[in-house]
Amino acid sequence: MKYLCLLFIILFLKISAQTEIKGLVWSENKQAVSRANVILTDSQDNIITFVFSDKDGSFLLNTDKFGNFNLNISAMGYFSKKFPVSIIKRGESKNFKTIILETDKVKEIKEVVISRTSPIKIKKDTIEYSAKNFSNGTEQNVEDLLKKLPGITVLSDGKIKFGNKEVSRVMIENDDLFERGYQTLTQNMPSKPLDKVQVLKNYSKNKLLKNIEASESIALNLTLKEDAKGKWFGNVLLASTSYKEDMRQGKLNLMNFTKRQKIYFLLNANNLGLNEMKGVEYLTNPSSDNDVENVGTNINTLSIINLHQKNFQFDDKRTNFNNDKLVSLNYIYNFKTDWKLKFVTIFNEIENRNYINSFYKFNFNGLDFINSEDKIWKQNNRNIVGKVELSKDFKNNSNLQFYNKVSSLNENNNNIFLFNEQLNNQIGKNELFANENRLTYTKKIDSSKALVAVARYIFQNRPYDFTDENDVFSQILNNPDAQKINQIIDSKMNFGGLKLSYLKKYAEEHSLELQLGNEFRKDFLSSNLHIFNSNNEAISFDKSEFINHTDYVQNNVFAQIKYNKKVKNWSYGFTILNQMIHSDLNQNKQNGFYVSPLANIGYQNRKIGNFNLNAGRKFSTVSINDVYTNYIYQGNRNFKQSNVNFAVLQDCNLGFSYNVGEQMSQYLNFNINFFKSGDYLSNNMIVNPNYTFNQTILVKNNSNLSASLELRKYLKPIRSRLSILSSYMQSGYENSVNNQPLIKTKFINWKAAFEMKSGWTKFINYECGYEWAFNTISSKVNSNKYIDQKGFLNLYFTINSQFRIESLVEYYKFGNTAQKTTQFWDIKANYTLKKYNMSIFIQGNNLLNSNSIQRYSINNISESLYTQRLLPRHIVLGINKNF
């Protein structure tokens, strides 16, 4: 932690040493001009940095550049002014005092272009990029274009960030086809039809709440060229390896967008390791948006056991032995009568195989053993989801929205395990049927007030039926004939919620929100376990500890108040949530009243930076997975049960954040958070060399400290952005082993990393980075330290407007053991035939042919070494045709 603070101080002093340019912008009648554009340019009119004037007309620019510059001042309805600026030493101050702008009575400027060579238009809450000025013709899809826009970052999973905030939606011509699954759009839609990319700050998905609700959401809106509107366009992709490898991909995107109607059709199939569900997974889970148009924010898909293990260390293309198919149709129709129909449906089939070998060493209190396991996880999934949304805008400034979603999952597992060279097969099936409904009514009372009422109902049913062939019960029952375990689980959930919200906007930075509502949830869980011999004959035994029948009812009546206000540079706000929680767990009823306060205070200053301090307390209840009292077999020789009755868990948090500088030039961001739990869920493990009984227990007092630091610096001489990243996390927990006293354990993780990214020059561009993760675990039983490392180097060569080459290198090393390092090298060459609007590509994946990767982990009682099989080297030849 001390190194993180030292780095923070050094970087703060570096940014504070910049040259500052300040002044006031006033009109002829001596009135402050707010949101005037203040732009610093060099002698070639290239933008160095820019800001807006505040409400009082003041502005403050910071730069570390030397030389002669121009300060450009412009505002809507005024003549622009330009002033020469000469900077000869670091840390000096240039004060322009009061700048008077003359009124332009002939010409009103609706928006301001802040760059001649790379146009970016800035309005009040909108930043608009011109697509053609950031495109060089090598982009295959919208995502490729977004990566080139300043201020926008595309993460490895396709999620998009603007500055430090994640984008919540990507729309087309102001219609949202994909909601939180916008990767499907950005990774598949051709970029050529795009005209503008708009960043919408303070976005409200309900237009009646715009400028009323205190929203901090970020959304993107894609606008099309006029000649692309109302026409069918899309692309077809076909790719394959050699006949011997038999790996392939086929994709069809077909779309048509008009103001009234929008259609997007996607057909995709591959066994190249690509996860086809990544962009539509949000449809299989209940929405958890915490906004006025939703009720019920902690509702997850029922999951009692997991019969399949996937890779979480790399992209799916490394370990996903698959055969996936996906069909998706998204449709929006805007009626002339102000009705809107939105329809989404997907059909998906997934076959996934995962290969893991593990070495497990246990040593505690005289019990010492080693287990080795070879596991082949095989799963077949079929997902069917249909969603309908119908909304109506009324002339009296109100609207009504109805939402219905039906989803069905059919999952089959066929796993082959070797436990200490003993064969153990697992065959399982589980299904999920879910139905979600929501009705929302919004009434805009006037320009500053609104009412929102929402009702929601969710039903889920998830049965399990699986069989394990192993000798676990031959030891538990001391009966050598017990060779098979069959378990049947039935779980159901009903949720109903109502909420009424009143929103009041007093001024631009002054708002109030009142909420009153009720949430009701009923869970049912039953399980039964049977034992058979090798001839499938039932074996009689006392199964009282392996049968569950749990009814769990919760009702939460709540009232909440949110208040936010900004006065000059200061801002403050608070939230108070009052809850009356009633529970009924197997006829054991409890009631309680809980108050959850949250407060924050902030200060904004362009010279010294922005500070924010927040503190709060919240309460949460245990779930159905935490309260069943008898054992459920989880598979993989593990049983689980709970020694916890109904409980309300209290958490307290304290956080501080600081940032200074400009996102597009030099920027520093620092966060630190402290989290403390009064009661938290832990476990008591009853360990046997051949199986484990895992009991959920309630433990008091746990704390967690985390901090992060990010510095961005644009290096103009090499046209690159340097990011220095660091984070620190310290957590403590207590658990028990074999009913012994609690063991206190402390875990520390400190990460240090850097990343560099070029500014998309014409011939060659690059991305590179490296991360060190220092891990420490300490307890009275066991202590250890180890370092994880990973790095990457990506090179992009644009030979000409038709030919492009990408080289991607990754490096991994986990732990301090003698395990091998792992490297990946992928190359892709793409040649565009502009005449035919198509491209031909050849792609080599895992050219170094790394066949496995090892991961080391340790806890306070054991250590493990995992070896995971990787997709072998393969060469893909493909064609992508746009139309």
DRENKOL-64966 format. One record per residue (C-alpha): x, y, z. Coordinates in steps of 0.25 Angstrom, whole numbers, padded with zeros to 4 digits, always signed. Layout:
! DRENKOL-64966
XYZ ...
***
This chain:
! DRENKOL-64966
+0000+0000+0000 +0012+0010+0003 +0017+0008-0011 +0003+0012-0017 +0003+0024-0008 +0017+0028-0012 +0013+0026-0027 +0001+0035-0025 +0009+0046-0018 +0019+0046-0030 +0009+0047-0041 +0001+0057-0033 +0013+0066-0032 +0016+0064-0047 +0002+0068-0051 +0002+0080-0042 +0014+0085-0048 +0007+0088-0062 +0005+0102-0067 -0009+0108-0065 -0017+0117-0074 -0029+0124-0067 -0038+0135-0069 -0053+0139-0069 -0062+0140-0081 -0073+0151-0081 -0083+0157-0090 -0084+0171-0094 -0094+0174-0083 -0084+0168-0073 -0092+0155-0071 -0084+0142-0069 -0084+0133-0082 -0085+0118-0077 -0081+0106-0086 -0072+0115-0095 -0062+0106-0103 -0048+0109-0099 -0038+0102-0108 -0023+0103-0108 -0017+0100-0122 -0002+0100-0127 +0002+0107-0139 -0004+0097-0149 -0017+0098-0142 -0016+0084-0135 -0023+0083-0122 -0014+0082-0110 -0026+0082-0100 -0040+0089-0097 -0050+0092-0086 -0063+0099-0084 -0065+0111-0076 -0073+0109-0063 -0086+0116-0059 -0078+0128-0054 -0071+0129-0067 -0057+0124-0062 -0048+0114-0069 -0035+0107-0065 -0026+0100-0075 -0014+0092-0072 -0003+0088-0081 +0012+0083-0080 +0015+0088-0094 +0025+0099-0098 +0025+0108-0110 +0015+0118-0117 +0000+0114-0116 -0013+0121-0119 -0025+0121-0109 -0038+0121-0116 -0051+0126-0109 -0065+0123-0115 -0079+0122-0111 -0093+0121-0117 -0098+0134-0122 -0084+0142-0120 -0073+0145-0129 -0060+0136-0126 -0047+0142-0121 -0033+0137-0123 -0021+0141-0114 -0006+0137-0115 +0000+0129-0104 +0015+0127-0101 +0020+0117-0091 +0035+0117-0088 +0035+0110-0075 +0028+0100-0067 +0018+0103-0055 +0016+0118-0060 +0002+0124-0060 -0005+0131-0071 -0017+0140-0066 -0025+0146-0077 -0034+0152-0066 -0047+0157-0073 -0050+0153-0088 -0062+0161-0094 -0069+0154-0105 -0078+0162-0115 -0092+0157-0118 -0093+0152-0133 -0107+0157-0136 -0107+0150-0150 -0101+0137-0148 -0105+0127-0137 -0095+0115-0135 -0103+0103-0132 -0091+0094-0129 -0076+0096-0129 -0065+0088-0137 -0053+0087-0128 -0044+0080-0138 -0042+0083-0153 -0034+0070-0157 -0042+0061-0147 -0056+0067-0145 -0062+0066-0132 -0075+0074-0129 -0079+0077-0115 -0093+0080-0110 -0098+0081-0096 -0098+0067-0092 -0094+0061-0106 -0080+0058-0112 -0081+0055-0127 -0070+0048-0135 -0070+0049-0150 -0068+0034-0154 -0061+0037-0168 -0050+0046-0161 -0046+0034-0152 -0047+0023-0162 -0036+0018-0171 -0044+0007-0178 -0038-0004-0171 -0049-0005-0161 -0057-0018-0162 -0068-0014-0152 -0073-0003-0143 -0064-0008-0131 -0052-0006-0140 -0056+0009-0142 -0059+0011-0128 -0045+0007-0124 -0040+0019-0132 -0049+0030-0125 -0042+0038-0114 -0047+0036-0100 -0054+0023-0104 -0048+0009-0099 -0052-0004-0104 -0050-0015-0094 -0046-0030-0097 -0060-0035-0095 -0066-0024-0104 -0071-0015-0093 -0069+0000-0096 -0064+0011-0087 -0064+0026-0089 -0054+0032-0079 -0055+0023-0067 -0070+0020-0068 -0076+0008-0075 -0085+0010-0087 -0099+0005-0083 -0106+0005-0097 -0102+0006-0112 -0113+0011-0120 -0116+0012-0135 -0123+0025-0139 -0128+0027-0125 -0134+0013-0124 -0128+0002-0115 -0128-0012-0121 -0119-0019-0112 -0119-0012-0098 -0107-0018-0090 -0103-0028-0100 -0099-0017-0110 -0086-0025-0113 -0094-0033-0123 -0097-0020-0131 -0083-0014-0130 -0075-0027-0133 -0084-0030-0145 -0089-0018-0152 -0081-0012-0163 -0075+0002-0160 -0076+0007-0174 -0091+0012-0173 -0088+0020-0161 -0088+0035-0162 -0087+0040-0147 -0084+0033-0133 -0091+0041-0122 -0087+0040-0107 -0099+0043-0099 -0096+0047-0085 -0106+0048-0073 -0114+0038-0082 -0128+0035-0078 -0134+0023-0086 -0148+0029-0083 -0149+0042-0091 -0159+0048-0081 -0149+0047-0070 -0138+0055-0078 -0133+0066-0070 -0141+0062-0058 -0135+0049-0052 -0121+0050-0047 -0115+0040-0057 -0100+0038-0059 -0102+0028-0070 -0094+0028-0083 -0100+0023-0096 -0095+0023-0111 -0104+0026-0122 -0100+0022-0136 -0105+0031-0148 -0105+0026-0162 -0102+0032-0175 -0114+0036-0183 -0111+0026-0194 -0111+0015-0184 -0125+0017-0178 -0136+0008-0182 -0127-0001-0190 -0123-0015-0186 -0108-0017-0183 -0099-0026-0175 -0089-0036-0178 -0086-0051-0180 -0074-0058-0174 -0069-0072-0177 -0056-0077-0171 -0050-0091-0170 -0037-0098-0166 -0032-0111-0173 -0040-0123-0175 -0031-0130-0164 -0034-0120-0153 -0049-0118-0158 -0051-0105-0151 -0060-0094-0157 -0069-0082-0156 -0081-0077-0163 -0088-0063-0161 -0099-0055-0167 -0103-0041-0162 -0115-0035-0169 -0120-0021-0165 -0130-0010-0169 -0131+0003-0162 -0141+0014-0164 -0147+0024-0155 -0160+0016-0153 -0154+0001-0154 -0141-0006-0150 -0138-0020-0153 -0125-0028-0149 -0124-0043-0153 -0112-0051-0149 -0108-0065-0152 -0095-0070-0147 -0089-0084-0145 -0074-0088-0142 -0065-0098-0135 -0053-0089-0134 -0055-0086-0120 -0064-0073-0121 -0075-0072-0111 -0087-0068-0118 -0095-0065-0106 -0086-0054-0101 -0095-0043-0107 -0108-0048-0103 -0106-0054-0089 -0113-0043-0083 -0126-0048-0088 -0125-0061-0080 -0124-0053-0067 -0134-0044-0060 -0131-0029-0061 -0124-0023-0049 -0124-0009-0053 -0124+0000-0041 -0133+0011-0047 -0147+0017-0045 -0153+0008-0056 -0149-0005-0049 -0152-0012-0036 -0144-0023-0031 -0129-0022-0032 -0123-0034-0026 -0131-0045-0034 -0122-0055-0041 -0125-0068-0049 -0127-0080-0040 -0114-0088-0039 -0113-0099-0028 -0102-0107-0034 -0092-0105-0045 -0089-0118-0053 -0080-0111-0063 -0067-0104-0061 -0062-0093-0072 -0049-0086-0073 -0048-0072-0067 -0034-0069-0069 -0034-0066-0084 -0042-0062-0096 -0051-0074-0100 -0043-0075-0113 -0032-0082-0105 -0039-0093-0097 -0053-0093-0103 -0054-0107-0110 -0068-0104-0116 -0079-0105-0126 -0088-0093-0125 -0100-0089-0133 -0108-0076-0131 -0120-0070-0138 -0125-0056-0134 -0135-0046-0139 -0137-0032-0133 -0148-0023-0138 -0154-0010-0134 -0166-0003-0141 -0170+0012-0138 -0185+0014-0141 -0190+0027-0145 -0200+0026-0133 -0188+0027-0124 -0188+0013-0121 -0174+0005-0121 -0173-0010-0123 -0159-0016-0119 -0157-0031-0121 -0145-0040-0119 -0143-0055-0120 -0131-0064-0120 -0129-0079-0122 -0115-0084-0118 -0109-0098-0117 -0095-0099-0110 -0086-0111-0109 -0074-0108-0100 -0063-0117-0095 -0052-0114-0085 -0040-0122-0081 -0034-0120-0067 -0023-0128-0059 -0021-0124-0045 -0012-0127-0033 -0018-0124-0020 -0009-0125-0007 -0016-0124+0007 -0009-0122+0020 -0016-0118+0033 -0016-0123+0047 -0009-0136+0045 -0018-0139+0032 -0009-0140+0020 -0012-0145+0006 -0010-0143-0009 -0021-0145-0019 -0019-0144-0034 -0031-0142-0044 -0033-0143-0059 -0046-0136-0063 -0053-0135-0077 -0065-0126-0075 -0075-0127-0087 -0088-0119-0088 -0099-0117-0098 -0108-0105-0096 -0120-0101-0104 -0125-0087-0101 -0139-0081-0106 -0142-0067-0102 -0153-0058-0107 -0156-0044-0102 -0167-0034-0106 -0167-0019-0101 -0179-0010-0105 -0179+0005-0101 -0189+0016-0104 -0186+0031-0103 -0198+0040-0099 -0200+0054-0102 -0202+0058-0088 -0187+0056-0085 -0188+0041-0081 -0185+0028-0086 -0188+0013-0083 -0178+0002-0085 -0181-0013-0084 -0169-0024-0085 -0170-0039-0085 -0159-0049-0086 -0160-0064-0087 -0147-0072-0087 -0144-0087-0087 -0131-0095-0084 -0128-0109-0086 -0115-0114-0082 -0109-0128-0083 -0095-0131-0076 -0087-0143-0079 -0074-0142-0071 -0063-0152-0070 -0054-0151-0058 -0042-0159-0053 -0040-0158-0038 -0027-0164-0034 -0027-0172-0046 -0041-0177-0043 -0052-0175-0053 -0064-0166-0049 -0074-0163-0059 -0085-0152-0057 -0097-0150-0066 -0107-0139-0062 -0118-0131-0068 -0124-0118-0063 -0135-0109-0069 -0139-0095-0067 -0152-0088-0070 -0154-0074-0067 -0165-0063-0069 -0163-0048-0066 -0173-0037-0067 -0172-0022-0065 -0182-0011-0066 -0177+0004-0065 -0185+0017-0065 -0178+0030-0066 -0185+0044-0064 -0177+0056-0066 -0184+0067-0058 -0176+0078-0063 -0162+0082-0068 -0157+0079-0054 -0166+0068-0048 -0170+0054-0051 -0176+0041-0046 -0172+0027-0049 -0180+0014-0045 -0175+0000-0048 -0180-0014-0045 -0172-0026-0048 -0174-0041-0047 -0164-0053-0049 -0165-0068-0049 -0154-0078-0050 -0154-0093-0050 -0141-0101-0050 -0141-0116-0048 -0128-0124-0047 -0126-0139-0049 -0112-0145-0050 -0104-0158-0047 -0090-0159-0042 -0083-0172-0042 -0073-0173-0031 -0069-0179-0018 -0073-0168-0009 -0084-0174-0002 -0077-0188-0001 -0069-0181+0009 -0079-0172+0016 -0089-0184+0018 -0077-0194+0019 -0084-0202+0008 -0075-0206-0004 -0088-0208-0013 -0091-0193-0013 -0085-0189-0026 -0095-0179-0032 -0102-0166-0027 -0115-0161-0033 -0120-0147-0028 -0133-0140-0032 -0134-0125-0029 -0146-0116-0031 -0145-0101-0029 -0156-0091-0032 -0156-0076-0030 -0167-0065-0030 -0165-0050-0029 -0174-0039-0029 -0171-0024-0027 -0178-0010-0028 -0171+0003-0027 -0175+0018-0028 -0165+0029-0030 -0166+0044-0030 -0155+0052-0036 -0153+0067-0035 -0142+0075-0041 -0140+0089-0034 -0129+0093-0043 -0118+0088-0052 -0110+0082-0040 -0121+0080-0030 -0131+0068-0030 -0140+0060-0021 -0145+0046-0022 -0155+0039-0013 -0159+0024-0014 -0169+0015-0008 -0170+0000-0011 -0172-0014-0007 -0164-0026-0012 -0169-0041-0009 -0161-0053-0012 -0164-0068-0010 -0154-0079-0012 -0157-0094-0011 -0145-0104-0011 -0146-0119-0010 -0136-0130-0012 -0135-0145-0011 -0123-0154-0012 -0123-0169-0016 -0112-0179-0016 -0110-0191-0026 -0101-0203-0028 -0093-0206-0041 -0106-0213-0046 -0115-0201-0044 -0122-0207-0032 -0126-0198-0021 -0118-0198-0007 -0126-0195+0005 -0120-0185+0015 -0124-0174+0025 -0125-0162+0016 -0131-0153+0026 -0118-0144+0025 -0119-0144+0009 -0134-0139+0007 -0138-0125+0007 -0151-0118+0007 -0150-0103+0009 -0160-0092+0007 -0154-0078+0008 -0163-0065+0008 -0158-0051+0008 -0166-0038+0008 -0159-0024+0008 -0167-0012+0009 -0157+0000+0007 -0157+0015+0006 -0145+0023+0000 -0141+0037-0001 -0130+0042-0010 -0125+0057-0010 -0114+0063-0018 -0109+0078-0019 -0097+0085-0024 -0093+0099-0020 -0082+0106-0027 -0070+0096-0027 -0077+0087-0016 -0087+0076-0017 -0093+0067-0007 -0104+0057-0006 -0110+0046+0003 -0119+0034+0001 -0127+0028+0013 -0134+0014+0010 -0144+0009+0021 -0148-0005+0020 -0158-0014+0028 -0154-0028+0025 -0162-0040+0028 -0157-0054+0026 -0163-0068+0027 -0154-0080+0027 -0161-0093+0028 -0171-0086+0038 -0161-0079+0046 -0165-0064+0044 -0157-0052+0047 -0159-0037+0045 -0149-0025+0046 -0148-0011+0042 -0135-0006+0036 -0129+0008+0032 -0118+0009+0021 -0112+0023+0020 -0102+0027+0009 -0096+0041+0008 -0086+0047-0001 -0079+0060-0003 -0070+0065-0014 -0062+0077-0018 -0058+0081-0033 -0047+0090-0037 -0040+0089-0050 -0026+0093-0044 -0025+0084-0032 -0035+0073-0037 -0048+0067-0032 -0050+0060-0019 -0061+0051-0014 -0064+0045-0001 -0075+0035+0002 -0080+0026+0013 -0091+0017+0015 -0098+0005+0021 -0107-0005+0015 -0114-0018+0019 -0116-0031+0011 -0123-0044+0013 -0118-0058+0011 -0123-0066-0001 -0129-0079-0003 -0115-0085-0006 -0111-0081+0008 -0122-0087+0017 -0125-0102+0013 -0121-0110+0025 -0118-0124+0020 -0108-0128+0010 -0109-0126-0005 -0099-0133-0014 -0092-0123-0022 -0084-0133-0031 -0069-0134-0031 -0069-0142-0018 -0074-0130-0010 -0087-0128-0001 -0092-0115+0004 -0102-0111+0015 -0105-0099+0023 -0104-0096+0038 -0110-0083+0036 -0125-0079+0038 -0131-0066+0033 -0121-0054+0035 -0120-0040+0031 -0105-0036+0028 -0100-0022+0030 -0089-0016+0022 -0082-0002+0024 -0073+0005+0014 -0065+0017+0013 -0059+0022+0000 -0051+0033-0006 -0047+0037-0020 -0039+0048-0027 -0036+0051-0041 -0029+0063-0048 -0025+0066-0062 -0032+0064-0076 -0036+0050-0081 -0030+0054-0095 -0017+0059-0091 -0012+0056-0076 -0021+0050-0066 -0019+0044-0052 -0030+0036-0044 -0029+0030-0030 -0039+0022-0022 -0039+0016-0009 -0050+0008-0002 -0052+0001+0012 -0062-0009+0014 -0066-0016+0027 -0077-0027+0029 -0083-0029+0043 -0088-0043+0039 -0083-0051+0027 -0085-0065+0021 -0073-0074+0022 -0071-0089+0023 -0067-0101+0032 -0061-0112+0023 -0061-0126+0028 -0050-0132+0019 -0048-0146+0016 -0037-0151+0005 -0049-0156-0004 -0060-0145-0001 -0063-0132+0006 -0075-0127+0014 -0076-0112+0013 -0085-0105+0023 -0089-0091+0022 -0087-0083+0035 -0089-0069+0040 -0076-0062+0044 -0075-0048+0050 -0066-0036+0046 -0059-0036+0033 -0052-0025+0026 -0047-0022+0012 -0038-0010+0007 -0036-0007-0008 -0029+0004-0015 -0026+0007-0030 -0018+0017-0037 -0018+0021-0052 -0010+0031-0059 -0012+0034-0074 -0002+0043-0082 -0002+0046-0097 +0012+0046-0102 +0011+0055-0114 +0026+0052-0120 +0022+0038-0122 +0007+0040-0123 +0004+0030-0112 -0004+0029-0100 +0003+0023-0087 -0005+0018-0076 +0001+0014-0062 -0008+0005-0054 -0007+0000-0040 -0017-0006-0030 -0016-0012-0016 -0026-0021-0009 -0025-0026+0005 -0036-0035+0011 -0038-0044+0023 -0047-0056+0026 -0049-0067+0036 -0053-0081+0033 -0053-0095+0040 -0047-0108+0036 -0052-0121+0042 -0060-0114+0053 -0047-0108+0059 -0047-0093+0064 -0047-0082+0053 -0035-0079+0045 -0032-0065+0042 -0026-0062+0028 -0021-0050+0022 -0020-0049+0007 -0012-0037+0000 -0012-0034-0015 -0004-0023-0021 -0004-0020-0036 +0006-0011-0044 +0004-0010-0059 +0006-0001-0071 -0001+0000-0085 +0003+0008-0097 -0005+0010-0109 -0002+0018-0122 -0010+0029-0128 -0014+0021-0141 -0004+0026-0150 -0004+0022-0165 +0006+0011-0166 +0008+0004-0152 +0001+0004-0139 +0003-0003-0126 -0003-0007-0113 +0006-0013-0102 +0005-0015-0087 +0010-0023-0075 +0005-0026-0062 +0011-0032-0049 +0002-0037-0038 +0008-0039-0024 +0000-0049-0016 +0002-0052-0001 -0006-0061+0008 -0004-0062+0023 -0010-0070+0034 -0006-0078+0046 -0007-0091+0038 +0000-0087+0025 +0007-0075+0018 +0012-0072+0004 +0016-0062-0006 +0015-0063-0021 +0015-0054-0034 +0006-0055-0046 +0011-0048-0059 +0004-0045-0072 +0008-0037-0084 +0003-0034-0098 +0009-0027-0111 -0001-0024-0122 +0005-0019-0136 -0004-0014-0147 +0002-0011-0161 -0006-0004-0171 +0002-0007-0184 -0008+0001-0192 -0023+0004-0192 -0025-0011-0196 -0015-0019-0189 -0014-0020-0174 -0007-0029-0164 -0009-0031-0149 +0001-0038-0140 -0004-0042-0126 +0006-0047-0115 +0002-0051-0101 +0011-0056-0089 +0006-0062-0076 +0014-0067-0064 +0006-0072-0051 +0012-0074-0038 +0026-0076-0033 +0027-0091-0036 +0035-0097-0047 +0023-0098-0056 +0025-0094-0070 +0022-0080-0076 +0011-0079-0087 +0012-0071-0100 +0002-0068-0111 +0005-0063-0124 -0007-0060-0134 -0005-0053-0148 -0016-0049-0157 -0015-0043-0171 -0026-0036-0178 -0027-0032-0192 -0039-0023-0197 -0045-0024-0211 -0052-0011-0211 -0058-0013-0225 -0065-0025-0220 -0067-0019-0206 -0061-0032-0199 -0048-0036-0192 -0040-0049-0192 -0033-0052-0179 -0023-0063-0174 -0022-0064-0159 -0012-0073-0151 -0016-0076-0136 -0007-0081-0126 +0005-0081-0135 +0014-0085-0124 +0005-0097-0122 +0004-0096-0107 -0004-0108-0103 -0007-0105-0088 -0005-0095-0077 -0003-0097-0063 -0009-0089-0051 -0004-0089-0037 -0013-0086-0025 -0012-0087-0010 -0022-0085+0002 -0020-0086+0017 -0021-0102+0017 -0017-0106+0003 -0010-0103-0010 -0014-0107-0024 -0007-0107-0038 -0017-0107-0050 -0013-0111-0064 -0023-0107-0075 -0023-0112-0089 -0022-0101-0100 -0028-0101-0114 -0016-0106-0123 -0010-0097-0134 -0019-0095-0146 -0019-0087-0159 -0032-0081-0163 -0035-0076-0177 -0048-0068-0179 -0055-0058-0187 -0064-0046-0182 -0074-0040-0192 -0081-0027-0189 -0094-0023-0197 
***
